[in-house]
Each structure stands twice: as C-alpha cells, then as structure tokens.
Amino acid sequence: MKKEVKVTKNGVKIEFMGEVKVEKIVKMVQNCATGECECMSSDVKSRVENMEVKGEDGEVTLELTGDVAKEEIEEALKRSKVLNS
C-alpha cells in the first residue's frame, strides 16, 4: 500500500493506493474517533474537527479537517496498528 499525505486549505488529505480496502480505513477512523488507538496524541486529536473517507478499494482518500500538520499525520500513520498489521 502506498500512502501520500497532502496539505489542503482545511487540513490534510491522505491518499491510499494499491492494496487498500475502504473498510480498513473506515476501521482506522472509527478507532481514532472512539479513542481505541494511540497513533495520535490527545493534542493532535483535539485539533481534528472532522474525518471523511472517500473512494473505493484500491484508491481511498481520508480527509482530515482541522489545525493539523502534515508531519503530525505522517507520524500517526507510522504508528497505526490497523495500517501496519
């Protein structure tokens, strides 16, 4: 799976390409929203206003709205148990 993090005017967009399933990204977002993951600090999570998954298997986009930096999200992706299992 290839991941690319891009800055948007409202936050950050992550594009997942290749061996990626929509349900896996949705699970990652649900874990984050319910506090079941430790990939982001509480400070970063508090600045994420919205998380939206779009696309289809093989090409999924996750848009994070809020005051978050590209580097913070890249670090969170490295620590994600859902993505790296």
N, CA, C and O atoms as a GROMACS GRO file, in nm:
protein
  340
    1MET      N    1   0.084  -0.118   0.000
    1MET     CA    2   0.000   0.000   0.000
    1MET      C    3   0.088   0.124   0.000
    1MET      O    4   0.186   0.134   0.075
    2LYS      N    5   0.053   0.217  -0.085
    2LYS     CA    6   0.125   0.344  -0.093
    2LYS      C    7   0.040   0.451  -0.026
    2LYS      O    8  -0.082   0.455  -0.045
    3LYS      N    9   0.104   0.539   0.053
    3LYS     CA   10   0.033   0.647   0.122
    3LYS      C   11   0.098   0.779   0.084
    3LYS      O   12   0.220   0.791   0.077
    4GLU      N   13   0.013   0.878   0.060
    4GLU     CA   14   0.065   1.011   0.030
    4GLU      C   15  -0.016   1.113   0.109
    4GLU      O   16  -0.138   1.119   0.097
    5VAL      N   17   0.054   1.194   0.190
    5VAL     CA   18  -0.012   1.295   0.272
    5VAL      C   19   0.006   1.432   0.204
    5VAL      O   20   0.118   1.471   0.169
    6LYS      N   21  -0.105   1.502   0.187
    6LYS     CA   22  -0.101   1.633   0.122
    6LYS      C   23  -0.172   1.735   0.209
    6LYS      O   24  -0.271   1.704   0.275
    7VAL      N   25  -0.121   1.857   0.209
    7VAL     CA   26  -0.183   1.967   0.282
    7VAL      C   27  -0.298   2.023   0.198
    7VAL      O   28  -0.284   2.042   0.077
    8THR      N   29  -0.411   2.049   0.264
    8THR     CA   30  -0.525   2.114   0.197
    8THR      C   31  -0.550   2.246   0.269
    8THR      O   32  -0.488   2.275   0.372
    9LYS      N   33  -0.642   2.327   0.216
    9LYS     CA   34  -0.668   2.456   0.280
    9LYS      C   35  -0.738   2.439   0.415
    9LYS      O   36  -0.735   2.530   0.498
   10ASN      N   37  -0.802   2.323   0.437
   10ASN     CA   38  -0.874   2.300   0.562
   10ASN      C   39  -0.809   2.196   0.653
   10ASN      O   40  -0.863   2.165   0.758
   11GLY      N   41  -0.694   2.143   0.614
   11GLY     CA   42  -0.631   2.040   0.695
   11GLY      C   43  -0.533   1.956   0.614
   11GLY      O   44  -0.439   2.007   0.553
   12VAL      N   45  -0.558   1.824   0.615
   12VAL     CA   46  -0.468   1.730   0.549
   12VAL      C   47  -0.550   1.622   0.478
   12VAL      O   48  -0.656   1.581   0.526
   13LYS      N   49  -0.499   1.578   0.363
   13LYS     CA   50  -0.563   1.470   0.288
   13LYS      C   51  -0.462   1.357   0.273
   13LYS      O   52  -0.346   1.380   0.237
   14ILE      N   53  -0.505   1.234   0.302
   14ILE     CA   54  -0.419   1.117   0.286
   14ILE      C   55  -0.476   1.032   0.174
   14ILE      O   56  -0.593   0.993   0.177
   15GLU      N   57  -0.392   1.004   0.075
   15GLU     CA   58  -0.434   0.918  -0.037
   15GLU      C   59  -0.368   0.783  -0.020
   15GLU      O   60  -0.245   0.773  -0.013
   16PHE      N   61  -0.450   0.678  -0.014
   16PHE     CA   62  -0.402   0.540  -0.005
   16PHE      C   63  -0.424   0.475  -0.141
   16PHE      O   64  -0.534   0.481  -0.195
   17MET      N   65  -0.319   0.413  -0.196
   17MET     CA   66  -0.331   0.349  -0.327
   17MET      C   67  -0.274   0.208  -0.321
   17MET      O   68  -0.186   0.178  -0.240
   18GLY      N   69  -0.324   0.121  -0.407
   18GLY     CA   70  -0.273  -0.016  -0.414
   18GLY      C   71  -0.358  -0.110  -0.332
   18GLY      O   72  -0.480  -0.111  -0.343
   19GLU      N   73  -0.292  -0.189  -0.248
   19GLU     CA   74  -0.360  -0.289  -0.166
   19GLU      C   75  -0.426  -0.224  -0.045
   19GLU      O   76  -0.377  -0.237   0.067
   20VAL      N   77  -0.535  -0.154  -0.069
   20VAL     CA   78  -0.606  -0.087   0.040
   20VAL      C   79  -0.756  -0.109   0.024
   20VAL      O   80  -0.810  -0.101  -0.086
   21LYS      N   81  -0.822  -0.137   0.136
   21LYS     CA   82  -0.967  -0.157   0.137
   21LYS      C   83  -1.031  -0.042   0.213
   21LYS      O   84  -0.980   0.003   0.315
   22VAL      N   85  -1.144   0.005   0.162
   22VAL     CA   86  -1.218   0.113   0.225
   22VAL      C   87  -1.247   0.077   0.371
   22VAL      O   88  -1.231   0.160   0.460
   23GLU      N   89  -1.290  -0.048   0.395
   23GLU     CA   90  -1.329  -0.089   0.531
   23GLU      C   91  -1.212  -0.076   0.630
   23GLU      O   92  -1.234  -0.048   0.747
   24LYS      N   93  -1.089  -0.097   0.582
   24LYS     CA   94  -0.972  -0.085   0.670
   24LYS      C   95  -0.952   0.061   0.713
   24LYS      O   96  -0.920   0.087   0.829
   25ILE      N   97  -0.970   0.154   0.621
   25ILE     CA   98  -0.954   0.296   0.653
   25ILE      C   99  -1.069   0.342   0.742
   25ILE      O  100  -1.048   0.421   0.834
   26VAL      N  101  -1.190   0.294   0.716
   26VAL     CA  102  -1.305   0.327   0.800
   26VAL      C  103  -1.280   0.276   0.942
   26VAL      O  104  -1.310   0.347   1.039
   27LYS      N  105  -1.226   0.155   0.957
   27LYS     CA  106  -1.196   0.099   1.089
   27LYS      C  107  -1.093   0.185   1.160
   27LYS      O  108  -1.106   0.211   1.280
   28MET      N  109  -0.990   0.230   1.088
   28MET     CA  110  -0.888   0.316   1.147
   28MET      C  111  -0.951   0.446   1.199
   28MET      O  112  -0.919   0.491   1.309
   29VAL      N  113  -1.041   0.505   1.120
   29VAL     CA  114  -1.108   0.630   1.159
   29VAL      C  115  -1.196   0.605   1.281
   29VAL      O  116  -1.198   0.687   1.374
   30GLN      N  117  -1.270   0.494   1.283
   30GLN     CA  118  -1.356   0.463   1.398
   30GLN      C  119  -1.273   0.444   1.525
   30GLN      O  120  -1.309   0.494   1.631
   31ASN      N  121  -1.161   0.373   1.514
   31ASN     CA  122  -1.073   0.353   1.629
   31ASN      C  123  -1.023   0.487   1.682
   31ASN      O  124  -1.017   0.509   1.803
   32CYS      N  125  -0.988   0.576   1.590
   32CYS     CA  126  -0.938   0.708   1.628
   32CYS      C  127  -1.048   0.788   1.698
   32CYS      O  128  -1.024   0.851   1.802
   33ALA      N  129  -1.166   0.786   1.640
   33ALA     CA  130  -1.278   0.864   1.694
   33ALA      C  131  -1.323   0.815   1.832
   33ALA      O  132  -1.369   0.895   1.914
   34THR      N  133  -1.309   0.686   1.857
   34THR     CA  134  -1.354   0.629   1.985
   34THR      C  135  -1.242   0.618   2.087
   34THR      O  136  -1.264   0.571   2.199
   35GLY      N  137  -1.122   0.660   2.050
   35GLY     CA  138  -1.010   0.656   2.143
   35GLY      C  139  -0.945   0.520   2.158
   35GLY      O  140  -0.870   0.498   2.253
   36GLU      N  141  -0.972   0.428   2.066
   36GLU     CA  142  -0.916   0.293   2.074
   36GLU      C  143  -0.777   0.282   2.014
   36GLU      O  144  -0.718   0.174   2.013
   37CYS      N  145  -0.724   0.392   1.963
   37CYS     CA  146  -0.589   0.386   1.908
   37CYS      C  147  -0.501   0.488   1.979
   37CYS      O  148  -0.550   0.580   2.044
   38GLU      N  149  -0.372   0.471   1.967
   38GLU     CA  150  -0.277   0.561   2.030
   38GLU      C  151  -0.184   0.622   1.927
   38GLU      O  152  -0.072   0.662   1.959
   39CYS      N  153  -0.230   0.630   1.803
   39CYS     CA  154  -0.141   0.678   1.696
   39CYS      C  155  -0.121   0.829   1.702
   39CYS      O  156  -0.017   0.879   1.659
   40MET      N  157  -0.220   0.903   1.755
   40MET     CA  158  -0.209   1.049   1.767
   40MET      C  159  -0.213   1.089   1.913
   40MET      O  160  -0.278   1.024   1.995
   41SER      N  161  -0.142   1.195   1.946
   41SER     CA  162  -0.150   1.248   2.082
   41SER      C  163  -0.288   1.311   2.104
   41SER      O  164  -0.358   1.343   2.008
   42SER      N  165  -0.326   1.327   2.228
   42SER     CA  166  -0.455   1.391   2.260
   42SER      C  167  -0.461   1.531   2.202
   42SER      O  168  -0.567   1.576   2.159
   43ASP      N  169  -0.348   1.599   2.202
   43ASP     CA  170  -0.341   1.734   2.148
   43ASP      C  171  -0.377   1.736   2.000
   43ASP      O  172  -0.457   1.819   1.956
   44VAL      N  173  -0.318   1.645   1.922
   44VAL     CA  174  -0.346   1.639   1.779
   44VAL      C  175  -0.492   1.600   1.757
   44VAL      O  176  -0.562   1.661   1.676
   45LYS      N  177  -0.539   1.496   1.829
   45LYS     CA  178  -0.679   1.453   1.814
   45LYS      C  179  -0.776   1.567   1.842
   45LYS      O  180  -0.878   1.580   1.774
   46SER      N  181  -0.745   1.649   1.941
   46SER     CA  182  -0.836   1.759   1.977
   46SER      C  183  -0.846   1.864   1.867
   46SER      O  184  -0.944   1.938   1.860
   47ARG      N  185  -0.745   1.871   1.780
   47ARG     CA  186  -0.746   1.969   1.671
   47ARG      C  187  -0.809   1.916   1.543
   47ARG      O  188  -0.829   1.991   1.448
   48VAL      N  189  -0.841   1.786   1.539
   48VAL     CA  190  -0.908   1.728   1.422
   48VAL      C  191  -1.058   1.751   1.439
   48VAL      O  192  -1.120   1.701   1.533
   49GLU      N  193  -1.115   1.828   1.347
   49GLU     CA  194  -1.257   1.861   1.355
   49GLU      C  195  -1.344   1.757   1.286
   49GLU      O  196  -1.456   1.730   1.329
   50ASN      N  197  -1.292   1.697   1.177
   50ASN     CA  198  -1.372   1.602   1.101
   50ASN      C  199  -1.281   1.506   1.026
   50ASN      O  200  -1.172   1.544   0.984
   51MET      N  201  -1.327   1.381   1.009
   51MET     CA  202  -1.255   1.280   0.931
   51MET      C  203  -1.354   1.220   0.832
   51MET      O  204  -1.461   1.174   0.870
   52GLU      N  205  -1.316   1.222   0.703
   52GLU     CA  206  -1.407   1.173   0.599
   52GLU      C  207  -1.333   1.079   0.504
   52GLU      O  208  -1.230   1.114   0.447
   53VAL      N  209  -1.390   0.959   0.488
   53VAL     CA  210  -1.332   0.857   0.399
   53VAL      C  211  -1.408   0.860   0.267
   53VAL      O  212  -1.531   0.860   0.266
   54LYS      N  213  -1.334   0.862   0.156
   54LYS     CA  214  -1.394   0.862   0.022
   54LYS      C  215  -1.320   0.761  -0.065
   54LYS      O  216  -1.208   0.721  -0.034
   55GLY      N  217  -1.384   0.720  -0.173
   55GLY     CA  218  -1.317   0.635  -0.271
   55GLY      C  219  -1.366   0.492  -0.269
   55GLY      O  220  -1.476   0.462  -0.222
   56GLU      N  221  -1.281   0.404  -0.320
   56GLU     CA  222  -1.316   0.262  -0.332
   56GLU      C  223  -1.190   0.180  -0.308
   56GLU      O  224  -1.079   0.234  -0.305
   57ASP      N  225  -1.207   0.049  -0.292
   57ASP     CA  226  -1.092  -0.038  -0.271
   57ASP      C  227  -0.987  -0.013  -0.378
   57ASP      O  228  -1.018  -0.006  -0.497
   58GLY      N  229  -0.863   0.002  -0.335
   58GLY     CA  230  -0.754   0.028  -0.429
   58GLY      C  231  -0.717   0.175  -0.439
   58GLY      O  232  -0.605   0.208  -0.478
   59GLU      N  233  -0.811   0.262  -0.404
   59GLU     CA  234  -0.787   0.406  -0.410
   59GLU      C  235  -0.880   0.477  -0.311
   59GLU      O  236  -0.993   0.512  -0.344
   60VAL      N  237  -0.828   0.497  -0.190
   60VAL     CA  238  -0.909   0.554  -0.082
   60VAL      C  239  -0.846   0.685  -0.036
   60VAL      O  240  -0.724   0.697  -0.026
   61THR      N  241  -0.930   0.783  -0.009
   61THR     CA  242  -0.883   0.912   0.041
   61THR      C  243  -0.944   0.936   0.179
   61THR      O  244  -1.063   0.913   0.201
   62LEU      N  245  -0.860   0.982   0.271
   62LEU     CA  246  -0.906   1.021   0.405
   62LEU      C  247  -0.875   1.169   0.421
   62LEU      O  248  -0.759   1.211   0.418
   63GLU      N  249  -0.980   1.248   0.439
   63GLU     CA  250  -0.961   1.392   0.457
   63GLU      C  251  -0.980   1.428   0.604
   63GLU      O  252  -1.083   1.396   0.664
   64LEU      N  253  -0.879   1.493   0.660
   64LEU     CA  254  -0.886   1.540   0.798
   64LEU      C  255  -0.900   1.692   0.795
   64LEU      O  256  -0.817   1.761   0.737
   65THR      N  257  -1.006   1.742   0.858
   65THR     CA  258  -1.027   1.885   0.866
   65THR      C  259  -0.984   1.931   1.005
   65THR      O  260  -1.020   1.868   1.105
   66GLY      N  261  -0.909   2.038   1.011
   66GLY     CA  262  -0.867   2.092   1.139
   66GLY      C  263  -0.726   2.149   1.131
   66GLY      O  264  -0.664   2.151   1.025
   67ASP      N  265  -0.679   2.194   1.246
   67ASP     CA  266  -0.547   2.256   1.254
   67ASP      C  267  -0.441   2.149   1.281
   67ASP      O  268  -0.387   2.140   1.391
   68VAL      N  269  -0.413   2.069   1.180
   68VAL     CA  270  -0.314   1.961   1.193
   68VAL      C  271  -0.205   1.978   1.087
   68VAL      O  272  -0.231   2.026   0.976
   69ALA      N  273  -0.084   1.938   1.124
   69ALA     CA  274   0.029   1.949   1.032
   69ALA      C  275   0.051   1.816   0.959
   69ALA      O  276   0.023   1.709   1.012
   70LYS      N  277   0.101   1.827   0.839
   70LYS     CA  278   0.132   1.710   0.757
   70LYS      C  279   0.222   1.613   0.833
   70LYS      O  280   0.200   1.492   0.831
   71GLU      N  281   0.324   1.666   0.900
   71GLU     CA  282   0.420   1.583   0.973
   71GLU      C  283   0.354   1.506   1.087
   71GLU      O  284   0.390   1.391   1.113
   72GLU      N  285   0.258   1.569   1.156
   72GLU     CA  286   0.188   1.503   1.267
   72GLU      C  287   0.109   1.382   1.215
   72GLU      O  288   0.106   1.277   1.279
   73ILE      N  289   0.047   1.399   1.100
   73ILE     CA  290  -0.034   1.291   1.043
   73ILE      C  291   0.056   1.181   0.989
   73ILE      O  292   0.022   1.063   1.002
   74GLU      N  293   0.169   1.216   0.928
   74GLU     CA  294   0.263   1.113   0.881
   74GLU      C  295   0.313   1.027   0.997
   74GLU      O  296   0.326   0.906   0.984
   75GLU      N  297   0.341   1.090   1.111
   75GLU     CA  298   0.384   1.016   1.231
   75GLU      C  299   0.273   0.924   1.280
   75GLU      O  300   0.299   0.810   1.317
   76ALA      N  301   0.149   0.974   1.281
   76ALA     CA  302   0.035   0.894   1.326
   76ALA      C  303   0.017   0.772   1.236
   76ALA      O  304  -0.013   0.663   1.286
   77LEU      N  305   0.034   0.787   1.106
   77LEU     CA  306   0.020   0.676   1.012
   77LEU      C  307   0.125   0.568   1.040
   77LEU      O  308   0.097   0.449   1.029
   78LYS      N  309   0.246   0.611   1.076
   78LYS     CA  310   0.353   0.514   1.107
   78LYS      C  311   0.319   0.430   1.230
   78LYS      O  312   0.359   0.315   1.241
   79ARG      N  313   0.244   0.490   1.324
   79ARG     CA  314   0.208   0.421   1.449
   79ARG      C  315   0.077   0.345   1.442
   79ARG      O  316   0.043   0.275   1.537
   80SER      N  317   0.002   0.358   1.335
   80SER     CA  318  -0.130   0.294   1.324
   80SER      C  319  -0.120   0.142   1.323
   80SER      O  320  -0.057   0.082   1.235
   81LYS      N  321  -0.184   0.080   1.422
   81LYS     CA  322  -0.184  -0.066   1.428
   81LYS      C  323  -0.271  -0.126   1.317
   81LYS      O  324  -0.243  -0.236   1.269
   82VAL      N  325  -0.376  -0.056   1.278
   82VAL     CA  326  -0.465  -0.105   1.172
   82VAL      C  327  -0.391  -0.108   1.038
   82VAL      O  328  -0.400  -0.207   0.964
   83LEU      N  329  -0.319  -0.002   1.007
   83LEU     CA  330  -0.248   0.004   0.878
   83LEU      C  331  -0.127  -0.087   0.872
   83LEU      O  332  -0.096  -0.143   0.767
   84ASN      N  333  -0.060  -0.103   0.984
   84ASN     CA  334   0.066  -0.174   0.984
   84ASN      C  335   0.057  -0.318   1.034
   84ASN      O  336   0.158  -0.378   1.073
   85SER      N  337  -0.064  -0.374   1.033
   85SER     CA  338  -0.081  -0.513   1.077
   85SER      C  339  -0.085  -0.608   0.960
   85SER      O  340  -0.098  -0.728   0.980
   0.00000   0.00000   0.00000
